């Protein structure tokens, strides 16, 4: 898998956060990004290039398999495994006619079937292909998954400081984080926004933050000032974006950026998105540094799990049906899901 080599613009479209500098300095750049676009690059992020390349390599090997072989790990009742092309329709703008032109994998933290944690929605054992189909797949994926968890904890410290909170503020809320990783393969079908055809339709992410690694193909666009702006790959960098949950948690202070993927002619594209969300039962209520007499709380409390479930049910037509298969003892409890814009 080629590493990004796309020529870089003179001025990056979103800020670059150097994670090698002191945290206070890095947090200032994070604050600037989070209060405007909700997107930023990170460099010196600590994820080894070898780990990244290995997970890209095994993902491509899997996506190159026949449909029959890929269906051996078609997404299971825990929402782990393979989702085929045309399975999702992400756009929330009403401009998408065809489903997303991508296939993907869902890989989460390893949770043993029968464990207490497995009784929660959005948890469960992973769905692995036979070792003979893609040698080294499981090891490569879980090594990269763990590296993303470690990176998440570093980024959380910067986000906390950017919100005028102690650097350790989010630590207890991510002890058993919901960590879903999605290796993605976009087909070479040319996107045509005028006809409602996209690699991935316009959407915001649901949770706390997303760590995105891409190959050297462009495609990601972010809505800025009413215009779609390309966010090109940058060698040695990851792309970070905030989700709706953090927008809500910060009482609207931090921005969850609208984005989409547009595929150019003849260019298949590979990327891996890592979605980091707080523990299932973490209460999401406007943070103390984001509420004042002049800026009262905009949303009532909910929980991380309830909020995510309310979102997933919109994107995946079969998601709630699969959750019901897990049994009544595994249904979520707590406040009713609350939709936000």
C-alpha positions, 0 to 999 in steps of 0.5 A, spaced: 500 500 500 502 506 497 503 511 503 501 518 501 505 522 496 500 527 493 503 534 492 501 538 498 498 545 498 502 551 500 497 552 506 494 546 509 486 547 508 486 545 516 491 546 521 497 541 523 498 539 530 505 536 532 504 531 537 511 532 539 511 539 542 509 540 549 501 539 550 499 546 551 502 549 545 499 543 541 492 544 545 492 551 542 492 549 535 487 543 537 482 549 539 483 553 533 481 547 529 475 544 533 472 551 534 472 552 526 472 546 522 472 540 527 478 537 522 486 537 523 492 533 521 496 530 526 504 528 525 508 525 530 502 521 532 506 515 535 503 510 530 508 506 526 508 506 519 509 499 519 503 497 523 499 502 518 502 499 512 500 492 514 493 493 516 492 496 509 496 490 506 491 485 509 485 489 508 486 489 501 488 482 500 481 481 504 477 486 499 480 482 493 477 476 495 471 473 491 464 475 494 463 468 496 469 468 501 468 475 504 461 473 505 464 468 510 465 474 515 459 478 513 457 482 519 454 478 524 449 480 530 454 484 534 456 488 528 462 485 526 465 483 520 464 485 512 459 490 509 458 489 502 458 495 496 451 499 497 450 497 504 450 504 507 447 511 505 450 516 509 448 523 506 444 527 511 443 532 506 438 529 501 442 529 495 444 522 495 441 517 490 445 511 490 448 508 496 455 509 498 460 506 493 464 502 498 465 496 502 468 495 509 469 491 515 467 493 522 473 491 527 472 492 535 475 491 541 476 484 543 470 482 548 469 475 549 462 472 548 458 471 554 462 476 558 458 482 562 461 487 557 458 483 551 451 484 554 452 491 552 450 493 545 455 495 540 460 490 544 461 483 542 467 478 539 470 480 532 468 476 526 475 473 523 476 470 516 480 464 516 487 464 517 488 461 510 484 466 507 488 472 509 494 470 513 496 475 518 489 479 518 487 478 525 494 480 528 495 486 523 488 489 525 489 488 532 496 491 532 493 497 529 487 497 533 491 498 539 495 503 536 489 507 535 487 506 542 493 509 544 493 515 540 486 516 542 488 517 549 493 522 547 489 526 543 483 526 548 489 530 553 489 535 548 482 536 547 481 536 554 486 542 555 483 545 549 476 545 553 480 548 559 479 542 563 485 538 566 489 533 561 486 527 564 479 529 564 477 524 559 481 518 562 476 515 566 471 515 560 475 511 556 477 505 560 472 501 556 471 505 550 467 503 544 473 503 539 470 501 532 475 500 526 473 501 519 478 499 513 474 501 507 475 500 500 472 505 495 470 502 488 472 506 482 465 508 480 466 515 478 462 520 483 457 525 480 455 530 486 450 532 481 447 526 480 447 524 487 453 519 486 458 519 492 464 514 495 460 516 501 455 521 502 455 527 506 455 526 513 458 528 520 461 522 524 457 520 530 461 520 536 467 523 540 473 523 534 475 519 528 482 517 526 483 517 519 489 513 515 488 514 507 492 511 501 495 516 496 488 517 493 485 524 494 477 524 495 475 526 502 472 533 502 469 538 508 464 543 507 467 550 509 463 556 508 458 553 504 464 550 499 466 543 499 474 543 500 479 537 499 483 535 504 488 531 501 493 526 504 499 528 507 505 523 508 506 521 515 500 525 517 493 522 520 487 526 519 482 527 525 475 529 526 470 531 531 464 527 532 457 529 534 457 527 541 463 531 542 459 537 539 454 536 544 458 534 550 462 541 549 455 545 548 456 546 541 463 549 542 466 544 538 464 543 531 463 536 528 464 537 520 460 535 515 464 531 510 464 526 504 468 522 499 468 523 492 471 518 487 475 520 481 475 516 475 479 510 475 481 510 482 480 505 487 481 508 494 483 505 501 482 508 508 481 506 515 477 510 520 478 509 527 472 511 531 473 512 538 467 513 543 467 513 551 464 508 555 457 505 553 454 508 560 458 515 560 453 520 561 454 526 556 452 532 559 454 539 557 461 540 560 462 545 566 467 549 562 462 550 556 456 552 560 455 559 563 449 564 565 450 567 558 450 560 555 446 555 558 446 547 557 443 546 550 441 539 551 439 534 556 444 529 559 444 522 555 449 516 555 454 515 550 451 508 548 444 511 547 446 516 543 450 512 538 444 507 538 440 512 536 445 514 530 446 507 528 439 506 527 439 511 521 445 509 517 444 501 517 437 499 516 438 492 519 442 494 525 436 495 530 434 488 527 441 485 529 441 488 536 434 485 537 437 478 536 442 479 541 436 478 546 432 482 551 437 482 556 442 485 552 438 491 550 440 498 552 438 502 558 438 509 560 435 515 557 431 515 551 435 516 544 435 524 543 437 526 536 441 532 534 442 536 528 
